[in-house]
Amino acid sequence: MKRIVLGVSAGIAAYKAALLLRLFKEAGHQVDVIPTAASLEFVGLATWEALSGRPVRTSVFEAVDTVNHVRLGQEADLVVIAPATADVLARAAAGMANDLLTGTLLATHAPVAMVPAMHTEMWEHPATQANVATLRSRGVRVIEPAIGRLTGKDSGAGRFPEPSDIYTELLPYLAADSAVEAQGPLAGKIIAISAGGTREPLDPVRFLGNRSSGRQGVALANAALAAGASVRFIAAHMDVPAPAGVELSTASTARQLQGAVTEAARGADVLIMSAAVADFRPGEYQDSKIKKSDDHADPVITLIRNPDILATLVKQRASEGEAGTLAPLIVGFAAETGDAESSVLEYGASKLARKGCEMLVVNEVGENLTFGTTQNSVTILFADGAQPVAAAGSKDEVAVAVLTAVAQALSTTGTPAH
């Protein structure tokens, strides 16, 4: 049994939080509901007490003798804010504690998950996005809102996800009672994860790069942490902050990334190569900026092949044999585009065979597709011939699917914990 604090803020989606509460209770967990005072305009106190079977309070001046605003956070195994309005996101990001809910957030060391729900304009506002980025940088799991019908005739991003989908995303935090319970299904495992895109310098101001934002890698790290793993995170260029709670190293070019990844993979149980690595780099670096001049011909840039980090690591592991220390489970990522000759999955299957890793996560990329977005759609391929696994939705959802496949692979092979 887990002790869950369910925070409910003042949005029309508050009624759906009652369904989420029921799912928690049916699974045998103890749930303390903390509604904001304004949220009681949507769902009343009696409903929360009846469904939770626990006393429900909204103010720090209630149950003062128990120091409620500290006790609830200290005793919690998981804190979930659903729905999380733009106001609560802002107050949490600012570290405010002006009611029982935000006070509890500051008092807890438990994992925190927030489920935003609001109109599209509010969700997409730069202030809200900055607050979400701040919370994620502190290790808060912010689940992407769904896209669909909102209040009234509006439709777009900001819809509260289905309670069953939220519950599924939170399963890594809700491991069954045992010695593993407090840590999750990947307790004791070390997972190295690369993320972001490499940049290959051409001159002091220009580089060759790609559109990778690092969001999928951050989501993988958060999912691994939630499942109890220790995470070594190797960040190339990213548009989002690195996750909190990881052992962080950085790299810029493909060759730098190769060194950092090889070091991180030593002694790890799993290596997940989600970084987008440049296949080529300029053959010659110019020490000064390449000038554009009417009396000179256009420059010709010669490209040379970068090392294949994934394939090299697999070969190196094989050459070291049983005495080696490189991760026994290596997961590659393949960003592919289909063409007239083959489909994305056909190219992915060919790449899996060529690279020699145990798993390959294949996704289709393109303009406004995967790179830089909050959504992803992947197929996980297995070298042992197991049935491929498809996953789609937010990058957090895809991360959970990938880590679930990793946990299953580890349990099958019996890889020892470090």
C-alpha positions, 0 to 999 in steps of 0.5 A: 500500500502506498500513501498518496496525497491527491491535490485538486485545484480549481478547474472543471476537470476536478470531477475527473480527479474523483475517478482517479481517486477511485482507481487509487483506492481500488488498488489498495492505496491510502489517499489523502485529498487536499483540495484548494478552497476554490476547487470546492466550487467544482467538487464538494468536501463531502465527495472527497471524504466519502470516496477517500474514507479520510478527513479532508482539509484545505487550510493550514489552520485545520488540524493544527495540533498535527502540523498537517501541512508538514505531516502530510508531505512527510508521510506521503509516498507520492504526491499527485496534483490533478488537475493542476491549474496554471495558478497552481503550477505558477505557485509551485514553481515559485515555491509559494506555500500560501495554502495547505496544498502548496505547503505540502509540496514544499514539505515532501521528499516523495515523488511529485506528479502534476497533471495540467488542465486548462484552456489552450491559450493558458497552457501555451502561454510562455509563463506557463511553459516556463513554470513547467520547465522549472518544475521538471528541472526539479524532478517533478513529473509533469504529465502532458495534457491531452488534446481535445474538447475543453470547456464550452466549444473550445478544443485543443491542448489542455484537456485533462487526460483520462484518469485510467491513462494517468493511473497507467503513467503513475504505475512505476511509482506504485510498485507492489509491497515488498523490499522493492516497493520503496524504490520501484521495479528498477531498484538497484539498477544503473541506467545510462541515458544520452539525450539531445543533439550533437553539434559539429563546429564549422567555424567559431559561429556556425555548426552542423546540428539537428532538431533534437530537443532532448525532451524524450531523453529527459522523459526517459530519465524521469521514468527511470528515476521513478522506477527506482533506478540510478541514472547517469545522464549524458546531455548533448545540446538540449532545449530543456533543462536536464532532469534533477536527481541524475549524475550529469555529464555533458558533451557537444560533438559526436566524438565527445559524446562517444567518450562520455557515453562509453564512460557512463556505460561502464558498470551500468546495467542499461545504456539507452542511446536516445541522443541524436548523433550527427552522422557527419562532421565538417572535414575542416574547421575554420579558426575564423568566421567564414566570410561571405564576399561577392568576389569569392566563390561559394565555399565547399564544405567537405563532410567526413563520417563520425564514429558510429557510437552505438555499433562501436560500443556493441563491438567493444563489449563483445571484444571484452567478453565476460571480463568487460564492464560495458552495459549488458543491455543496450537500447538504441534509438533510430530516427527514420524517414521512409522512402520509395524503397523501404518503410520506417520499420523496415529501415529500423529492422535493418538498423537493429541487425546492423548495430547489434544492440538488444533493443531499438526504439524506432520513430519517424521524424520530419518537419514538426514530427517528433523532434522538438514536439511533446508527442512521439510515436515509436515501435520497440524492436527486439533482437531476440525476435520478441513481438514489437511493442508500439507506444504513442502519446506524450514523450512521458508515456513513451518513456514509460513504455520503453522503461517497462520493456527494459524492466521486463528484459532485465527480469528475463535475463537476470542482470544483477543489480549493482 
